Amino acid sequence: MMTWKAAFWAIVVALSAGASLAGEVTIVAAKALAEGPGRYAFEVTLKHEDTGWQHYADRWQVVAPDGTVLGTRELLHPHETEQPFTRSLTGVAIPAGVNEVTIRARDSVHGDSSDTLTLKLER
């Protein structure tokens, strides 16, 4: 028979494992749409097994080849029942000479995902 302490720790371990069962966020698709000279809108589709407020995809970014973050789309809540999901970001200024950008995403447990997607920009 399990003692109350052993049962307590078994529950703690089980709950901790449940919060981290989802892996890193995956970038399913992305596109850049020219809005005007040097300005773009981005549509990014992410997939992540959000488990609630403890573990969800919470951000994606547009990053220049030199690592400069050009735009950030914060995701303010979990999308447990909407997978994959698409969100947009408009008015992103792209410096002259930058012909491609990288999309990177993050979740609230793992941080930045190892999955990225590079987009060539039409100028």
Residue, then its C-alpha position, 0 to 999 in steps of 0.5 A: m500500500m502506498t503512503w500518503k507521501a508517496a501518493f502525493w509525489a506520484i501525483v506531482v510527477a504525473l502533473s509535471a509530466g502532463a504539462s510537458l507532453a507537448g513538444e516544440v511548436t512547428i511552423v506549418a506554413a508562412k507567407a509574406l505579402a507586400e503592403g508597400p515599399g519596404r513593408y510586409a504582412f505575414e501570415v503564419t500557421l503553427k501547430h502545437e499540442d497546447t495543453g492549457w496556460q501551462h504549455y502553449a505556443d505563445r509567439w512567432q517572429v520575423v527575423a532578418p538574416d543577421g538575427t535582427v528581430l523585425g516583427t513579433r506576433e504575441l499569442l495571448h492564449p492557448h489554442e487547444t481546440e484550434q490546431p493548426f492555427t494561423r495568425s497575421l502580423t501587418g506593417v513589418a518594415i523590412p530593410a533595403g537589401v534584405n531578400e529573405v527572412t526567417i520565421r521562428a516560433r516559441d512555446s511557453v515551456h521549450g522556448d524558441s523552437s528548433d523548427t524555423l522557416t525561411l521565406k524569400l521576399e518579392r521586391 
